[in-house]
Amino acid sequence: MFVHSVYFWLKPDLTPAQRDQFWAGVKTLGEIPGVRLFYTGAPADTDRPVIERSYSCALVTGFDDRAAHDAYQVHPIHDTFRELEHLWTKVVIYDAVTNP
């Protein structure tokens, strides 16, 4: 499995409507063909020194393989979501593959 994890830091001065627009947009990514695992959420209320909680949204997607991930990256739904980039200040991506 190919796991694509994305963390967004939203702009702090967004209106409630802009925040709703972001969350609605990020949820559309789960509709892209080839997505086998899809999760979006906010930081959990845990507090240990090693936990990063400064992000606004976690997006975790899973694909059968790299080819499915690559197709996701160029899908029109993904392109439309990227048009919302004015709503965040930072994005960090981690890609991982499961051990054979």
N, C-alpha and C positions, 0 to 999 in steps of 0.2 A: 504494500500500500504506500502511496505517496501522500504525505500529510503536509498541508499548506496552512500555516498559522500566521495570522495578520493581527497586529495590535495598532489601534488608532488612538491618537490624542486629539480630541475635538477642541475647537477653539472655545475658550471659556465664556466668551460673550455671545454665544449663539442664542437665538430666541427659541422658545419651546417649539415653534413651527419648524425651524431649521433642524433642531434635534430630531423631531419626528421625521423630517425628510431624510436625514441621514439613516436612521434606523429602518425606515421603509425601504430605502435603497439597498442597504447591506443585506436585508432579508431576501431581496430578489436574486442574489447570487446563488442561493440554494436551488433555484429553478434551472440552472444551467445543466444541460445533459452531461453525464459523466460524474457528477458529484455523488459520492456514495455516503459520505459523512458530512453533516452540516450542523454547526453550532455557532450561535452568537450570544454574547452576554457581557455583562459589566463585571468589574473586579469583585471577587468574593470578599466578604467581611472577615478576613483572616489577618492576623497581625504577628508576623515573625520577621526578623531582620532580612531574611533571604527572599521575601516575597515582594515582587514588583506590583504595585497597585496604582501607579500614577496614570495608567492608560484609561481611556473611556470605554473602549469596545474591543472585545476579543472576537475574532472570527477564526474558526477552525474548520477546514474542509479536508475531506479525504477522497482520494481517487484510486482507481485500480492500479494506475501506473503513471509514469511521467508523461506519456503521450496524452492521456486524458487531462492531466493538469495543463499541459501546453495548449490544448484545444480550449480549455476554460479561459485561459489568459487572453485569447483573441476573440472570444464570443461577444456578440453585440450587447448582451446584457451586462457583461463586465465593462465594456467600453462606456456604456451609459452610466454605470455606477462611478466610473472614474471622473465623470463630469462634476461630481460632488466634492472634488478635492479641495475646493475653496472652504469647506467646512472643517477641515482638520489642519493641525499644525505639524503633525509628525505621524509617520507610519513606519512600523518595523515588521519585517517579514522573516519567518523561520520556515524553511522547507526541510523535511526529513523523510527518509524512507525506512520502512521496517526492515529488520534483519531477515535475510533469507532463511 
